């Protein structure tokens, strides 16, 4: 497959599986989004396909096998695992938003650690300035709808996700590779998805919210997972 390293023997066994996994991710993501708009609701669709989509994306990151020895691949895989936990908390009955927030917080920390692991230490991460301003405006918009407990939690979350996305973009500028560009676009899409979700939950309901939130979320996660294999090219 273009963009992936050409190897022989056991290292090549995972590559032919990608054309099968990508459509499976698309179908599973589509069914997850569709489950939010079925009337009457069919929870079984959501309970099956929402976690399945992230599991399939996690497989994309695990298939190259570099997670065993490469810090970047290990951290990305861990971030996807925490994302899976966050998705499960969100779809369970009751108000479990705080548990989901903590799970996704650890996902972003894992991604930040991955991006830092192979980024040159020199130079100020300039994307932190515009992304930080966006995060500040977003937090200000959310404040009226946040409880006393959620305000510090959301504040910390915004700081971490801004740092994660800024480092991903900074890394792409420093390395100029297909892998780093894939991760940077994925990180920005993840940040956009979280911003839409926050506005939808804490500020005002958005029309077709699930389409925009989940669409950007799954595409972002897939691009971040894909960067593991692209990185070895």
N, C-alpha and C positions, 0 to 999 in steps of 0.2 A: 504493500500500500504506500502511495507517495507520502514522503515526509517521515517515514519510519525507517529505522536502520535496517540494512540488508544483512542478515546473518545466516548462519547455517546451523543445522542440527536442532537441538531442543529449543534454542532461542527463537526459532521461527515458528514454532508450533502455535503460538498465540495469535499471530497476525491474521491467518485466515478466518478466525472467529469474529473479527471486528465487523465485517459486512453483515453478520447475523445479529450482533448485539445492537448496533446502531438503530436498525428498524424496530427492534424489540423495545429499545428505550423510547422511541417516538410513539409507538403504539401504546405502551404503558402510560406514558405521560399524557397522551391524548385521552385515554380512558379515565385517568385521574381527574383531569379538567372537566370532562363530560359528566363525571359523577356528581359534580357540584351543581349541575344545571338540570338534572333529571327530576321530574315531578310525576309521581311521588318519589321521594328520595330512596336510593338503594345503597345503604351504608356498606354493604358487602363489597361493592365495587371500589369504594374509597379505601376500605381496610385492606384490600388485596393489592391494588395497583399503586397506591401512594408509596408504601414502603418498597414495593417491588421496583419502582422506577429508580430510586436511589441505590438499591442493591445492584441493579444492572449497571448503573454508572460507576459504582464502586468496583465492579468486575473489570470495567475498562481500565481503571487505575491499577488493578492487581495483576492483570494478564501479562504485562511485560516481565513480571517477576522481580523487578528491581527493588520492590519494597523490603526485601530481605536484607539488602546491603546498602541501599541508597537512602540518605536521610530525607531528601526531598520527597521521594516516592512514599516513604513511610509516613511522613507528616501529612501529605495529601490524603492518603488512605485513611488515616486517623480522623482527619477533618470530615471525610465523607461518612465515617461511622458515627461521629457526633451529629452530623446532619440527619442521618437516619433516625437517631434517637429523638432529635428535635421534631421531626415530622410525626413520629409516633405520638409524642406528647400532645401535639396540636390536634390530631384527629380523634383522640380519646374524649369521651364525654366529660363535661365539667370544665371549669376554668383552670387550665394547666399552662397558661401562657408563660408564667414565670419559669417553670421547669423547662419549657421549650426554649425560652430566652437563654437560659444557662447552657443548654446543650449546644445551641447555635453559637453562643459566645466562645465555647471551647473549640467549635469548628473553625471559627475565624482566627482564633489564636493558633491553631494548628497550621492553617494556611499561611498566616503571617510568619510563623517559624520556618515553614518550607521556603517561602520567598526570601527570607533573610539568610537561609543556609548557603546559598550560592550567589549572593549579591555582593558586589564590591563595596567595601566599607566607606570609601571616599565619596564625597559629594552629598549635598543636601537633597533629600527626596522631595523635589519641588512639587510633585502632584499633591502632596499633603496640604498645600495652601488652598487651592480651589476646592478640593474634596473636603477639607476641614470646614471651609465656609458653608458648603452645602450641608454638611452634617450639623453645623451650628444652627442654620436656618430651620432644618428639619426638626431638631430637638425643640427649638422655640415654638414651632407650630404644634408639636405634640403635647407640650407641657399642660395645657388646660385639661386634657383628657386623661392625664396620668394620676394614679393614686400616689399617696406618700411613699409607699413601698416601691412602686414602679419607677418613680422619677430617678433615683440614683441608679437603678438597674438599667434602665434605658439609656441614661447618660453614659455609663461605662460601656454599654454595648455600642453606642454610636462612635465613641472614641476608638474602640478596637476595630470595628468594621472599616472606619475611615483609614486607620493605620494599615490594615490589611490590603485594602484596595490601592492606597497610595504606594505601598511598597511593591505591589504587583506591577503597577504602571511604571514606577521608577526602574524596576528590574528589567522590564521590556525595553526601556530606553537605553539602559546600560548594556544589554546583551544583544539586542536586535536579532532575535531568533524566532522561528515559527512557534517554538514551544513557549517562550516567554510572552509572546504576543497572544497566544491562545489563553494562557493563564491570566493575563491582564484584562482581556475582554471578558473572560469568565468572571473575574473578581468584580468588575464594574457592573455586570449584569446581576450578580448576587447582591451587591449593594443596592441596586435599583429595585430589585424584588423585595428586599427587606424594607426599603423606604415606602414602597407602595403598600405592603402589608401593615406597616405601622400606621400610616395615614388611614387605611381602611378600618383598622381596629380601634384606634384611639382618637381619631379626628372626625372623619365622616365616611360613610359607606361609599365605595366607588362602584360605578357601573362596570359590569364585566370584570370585576376585581380578580376573580380566580384565574381568568384567562391570562391577564397581564402578569399577575404575581407568579403563578406557577410556570407560565411559559418562559419568563426571564430567569426564573430560579433553576429550572431543569437545564436550559441551554447553558447557563453560566456554570453550573456544576459539571456538565458534560465537557465543556471546554477546559475547565481546570483539571479534570481527570485525564483528558486527552493529552495534556501537557506532559504527563509522566512518560508516555511512550514517545512523544515528539522530542522530548528533551535529549534522548539518547541518539538522535539522528546526527 
